[in-house]
Amino acid sequence: MKKTLFMLMAIVCAITAVNAQQQQAKKTTSILEIYDVEKGTRTVVKEFDGMHIEAPNWTMDGKWLVFNSRGRLYKISPDNPTEPILINTEFAGACNNDHVLSFDGKSIAISHGTKEDRRSRVYTLPIEGGTPRLITPLAPSYLHGWSPDGKMLAYCAFRDNSKIQDIYVIPAEGGEEIRLTTAEGLDDGPEYSPDGKYIWFNSVRTGLMQVWRMKADGSEQTQMTFDEQSNAWFPHVSPDGKQVVYLIYHKGDLEPHQHVANKNVELRLMSAEGGEYKTVVKLFGGQGTINVNSWAPDSKRFAFVSYRLEE
């Protein structure tokens, strides 16, 4: 049985690798967009021809969208989208799509693959750029959340050579990390609610990837989505605390623990109290589309990235 399962996993991995190679041979156009929740409209901010961008954050003053590309961070005005401006992260040139802005708008936290072992660690630096400060010596650590009071960072991590990814928090100034989840499988995307009471995340513990919520201390872990036809990722709570946007992959398009690029996906909205959802955007994307919180400060809009592959 184990041998058969291993062979099936190997076949799936081989097919995925072939598909990835075929897609990499195609030219990618990244499309930075904004969805207006009240109007129900999507607007293109800018198309990036041949430049792969991911994971927009909206700054707290509403003036900029921050995104990553080729290991670096950039910002662009959503109202006057000229050429993107490079944010100086000095030695941190392997930033992935897990970057978060502090609630006071003064700092940014990044996940950077360190030169020594290329494993992701969490750093913080001023929002205008500067020298990154190491926060998580242990690796890999994938950042996703910053508490509203600025005191804690939330991230997911593998520890002690385990294949189980759990959620941890650590003081934003550095210190001892605290493990919050212990379920089998993969927990990902931890993000604080604006009032600081909850951490939202996604977990595969029930078979499919679903959205969950827990108290900030890790207690009362509660499933919030129950769709048996999709895998739900990266819940982001609006600044007013009323709505949650998240991404779904269709069941069968990939394994529940995977979040890959170049799939037909959906962005859904639901109340922060749970309940019925509404699909608001259908797009070609996935990994990089909405990995981090991208709500505008007014809670009326959110940013995302869709993609177009061309020969």
C-alpha positions in Angstrom: 0.0 0.0 0.0 2.8 2.4 1.0 4.7 1.6 -2.2 1.7 2.2 -4.3 1.0 5.5 -2.6 4.6 6.6 -3.1 4.4 5.7 -6.8 1.2 7.7 -7.2 2.8 10.7 -5.5 5.8 10.4 -7.7 3.6 10.4 -10.8 1.7 13.5 -9.6 5.0 15.3 -8.9 6.3 14.4 -12.4 3.2 15.7 -14.1 3.3 18.9 -12.0 6.9 19.5 -13.0 6.2 19.0 -16.7 3.3 21.4 -16.5 5.4 24.0 -14.7 8.2 23.7 -17.3 5.7 24.2 -20.1 4.2 27.2 -18.4 7.6 28.7 -17.7 8.4 28.6 -21.4 5.4 30.9 -21.9 5.6 34.7 -21.4 3.7 35.9 -18.3 1.9 39.1 -18.1 1.0 40.1 -14.5 -2.1 42.2 -14.1 -2.5 44.3 -11.0 -6.2 44.8 -10.3 -8.6 46.4 -7.8 -12.0 45.0 -6.9 -14.6 47.5 -5.6 -16.8 45.7 -3.1 -19.6 48.3 -3.2 -19.8 48.6 -7.0 -18.9 45.0 -7.8 -16.4 46.1 -10.4 -12.7 45.2 -11.1 -10.3 47.8 -12.5 -6.9 47.2 -14.0 -4.2 49.3 -12.3 -1.3 48.2 -14.5 -0.2 45.4 -16.7 3.4 44.2 -16.3 4.5 42.7 -19.6 7.1 40.0 -18.9 7.4 40.9 -15.2 6.0 38.5 -12.7 4.6 40.4 -9.7 2.9 39.0 -6.6 1.0 39.7 -3.4 0.0 43.4 -3.2 -0.3 45.1 0.2 -2.2 48.4 0.4 -0.4 50.9 2.6 -2.3 52.4 5.6 -2.4 55.9 4.1 -3.9 54.5 0.9 -1.2 56.0 -1.3 0.7 52.9 -2.4 0.4 49.2 -3.4 3.5 47.2 -2.3 4.3 44.0 -4.2 7.2 41.6 -4.7 9.0 40.7 -7.9 12.2 38.7 -8.6 13.1 38.7 -4.9 12.6 42.4 -4.4 9.9 44.7 -3.1 8.3 47.6 -5.1 5.6 50.1 -4.6 3.3 51.8 -7.1 0.5 54.3 -6.8 -3.0 52.8 -7.5 -4.1 56.3 -8.7 -1.2 57.2 -10.9 0.5 53.9 -11.8 3.7 54.9 -13.5 6.9 52.8 -13.2 7.1 50.9 -9.9 9.5 52.2 -7.3 12.1 49.8 -5.7 12.0 49.6 -1.9 15.5 49.2 -0.6 15.8 46.0 1.3 19.6 45.9 1.1 21.0 42.4 1.4 17.5 40.8 1.4 17.2 40.0 -2.3 15.3 36.8 -2.0 12.0 38.1 -0.6 9.0 35.9 -1.4 5.3 36.8 -1.4 4.9 36.8 2.4 5.3 40.5 3.3 3.2 42.4 5.8 2.8 46.0 6.8 2.5 47.1 10.4 -0.8 48.6 11.5 0.9 51.9 12.3 2.2 52.1 8.7 5.8 52.6 9.8 7.3 49.1 9.2 7.3 46.2 6.8 8.1 42.6 7.6 9.4 40.2 5.0 10.2 36.6 4.5 13.7 36.4 2.9 15.7 33.3 1.9 19.0 33.8 3.6 22.2 33.5 1.7 23.7 30.8 3.9 21.0 28.1 3.4 18.3 29.8 1.2 15.7 29.0 3.8 13.1 31.6 4.6 13.4 33.7 7.8 11.4 36.7 9.0 12.9 40.2 9.1 11.5 43.7 9.7 12.6 47.1 8.3 11.3 50.6 7.9 8.5 51.0 5.4 10.6 53.4 3.4 13.4 50.9 3.2 16.6 50.2 5.2 18.5 47.4 6.8 16.4 44.3 7.6 16.5 43.0 11.2 16.4 39.3 11.8 13.4 38.2 13.9 13.2 34.4 13.4 16.6 32.7 13.6 14.9 29.3 13.0 14.0 28.3 9.5 11.9 27.9 7.5 9.6 30.6 8.7 6.9 32.1 6.4 5.4 35.4 7.6 1.7 36.3 7.3 0.5 38.5 10.1 1.3 41.4 12.3 -0.8 42.2 15.4 -2.6 45.5 15.5 -0.7 46.6 18.6 2.6 45.9 16.8 3.8 43.5 19.4 3.6 40.1 17.7 4.2 38.5 14.3 2.4 35.4 13.1 3.9 32.9 10.7 3.9 29.3 9.7 6.9 27.0 10.0 8.3 23.5 9.9 10.3 22.6 12.9 12.5 19.7 14.0 12.6 18.1 10.5 8.8 17.6 10.7 6.6 17.4 7.6 3.8 19.2 9.5 3.6 22.9 9.1 2.1 24.7 12.1 1.4 28.3 13.1 3.7 30.2 15.4 3.9 33.7 16.9 6.9 35.7 18.1 7.5 39.1 19.6 8.1 41.7 16.8 11.3 42.7 18.5 12.5 39.1 18.5 12.4 36.5 21.2 11.1 33.0 21.9 8.5 31.7 19.4 5.2 30.2 20.6 3.5 27.3 18.7 -0.2 27.8 18.4 -1.4 24.8 16.3 -0.5 21.1 16.5 -3.0 19.5 14.0 -1.8 16.9 11.5 -1.1 18.3 8.0 -0.6 21.9 6.9 -1.7 25.1 8.6 -0.9 28.3 6.7 -1.7 32.0 6.2 -2.1 33.2 9.8 -3.3 36.8 10.0 -4.6 38.9 12.8 -8.1 40.4 12.8 -8.1 44.2 13.1 -9.2 44.1 16.7 -6.4 41.7 17.6 -8.7 39.1 19.1 -8.4 36.4 16.4 -5.9 34.9 14.0 -7.4 33.7 10.8 -5.7 30.9 8.9 -6.2 28.0 6.5 -5.8 24.3 7.4 -6.0 21.0 5.7 -6.8 19.1 8.9 -10.3 18.1 7.8 -9.2 16.7 4.4 -9.7 19.8 2.1 -8.0 23.1 2.7 -10.5 25.3 4.6 -10.6 28.7 6.4 -10.3 28.6 10.2 -10.2 31.1 13.0 -8.7 30.9 16.5 -8.2 33.2 19.4 -4.9 35.1 19.4 -3.6 32.7 22.0 -4.4 29.7 19.9 -7.5 28.6 21.7 -11.0 28.0 20.2 -9.8 26.8 16.8 -12.9 27.0 14.7 -13.6 26.0 11.1 -15.2 28.9 9.1 -15.7 27.4 5.6 -17.2 24.1 4.7 -17.2 23.9 0.9 -16.5 20.3 -0.2 -15.8 21.3 -3.8 -12.9 23.6 -3.2 -9.7 24.3 -1.3 -9.7 27.7 0.5 -6.6 29.7 1.1 -5.3 33.0 2.6 -8.3 34.6 4.4 -7.9 38.4 4.8 -10.1 40.4 7.1 -11.2 43.9 6.0 -9.9 46.9 8.2 -13.4 47.4 9.5 -13.5 43.8 10.7 -16.7 43.0 8.8 -15.7 41.0 5.7 -13.2 38.3 4.8 -11.8 37.8 1.3 -10.1 34.5 0.4 -9.0 32.5 -2.6 -10.2 29.1 -3.7 -8.8 26.4 -5.9 -11.3 24.0 -7.5 -11.3 20.5 -6.0 -9.3 18.1 -8.3 -7.1 20.8 -9.8 -4.4 20.1 -7.3 -3.8 18.4 -4.0 -5.4 20.2 -1.0 -2.0 21.2 0.5 -0.8 22.8 -2.7 -1.1 26.4 -3.7 0.4 26.8 -7.1 0.3 29.4 -9.9 -1.5 29.4 -13.2 -4.9 27.9 -12.2 -8.5 29.0 -12.7 -9.3 30.2 -9.2 -11.9 32.4 -7.5 -11.9 35.2 -4.9 -14.8 34.9 -2.4 -16.2 37.2 0.2 -18.0 36.2 3.4 -18.9 37.8 6.7 -16.3 37.8 9.4 -18.9 35.9 11.4 -18.9 33.1 8.8 -21.8 31.8 6.9 -22.6 32.1 3.2 -20.0 33.2 0.7 -20.2 35.1 -2.5 -17.8 34.6 -5.5 -16.8 38.1 -6.6 -13.9 37.4 -9.0 -13.0 34.5 -11.3 -9.5 34.7 -12.7 -6.4 32.9 -13.8 -3.9 32.9 -11.0 -3.4 31.3 -7.6 0.0 31.6 -6.0 0.8 35.3 -5.9 -2.8 36.5 -6.4 -3.7 37.5 -2.9 -1.2 35.8 -0.5 -1.2 38.8 1.9 -3.8 41.3 3.1 -4.5 43.7 0.3 -7.6 45.6 1.6 -7.7 49.3 1.1 -7.9 51.3 4.4 -11.6 52.2 3.6 -12.6 48.5 3.5 -14.3 49.2 0.1 -11.7 47.7 -2.2 -9.0 45.1 -2.3 -6.1 44.5 -4.7 -5.1 41.3 -6.4 -3.0 40.0 -9.3 -4.2 37.9 -12.2 -2.0 36.5 -14.9 -2.0 35.9 -18.6 0.2 33.3 -20.3 1.3 33.9 -23.9 3.4 31.8 -26.3 
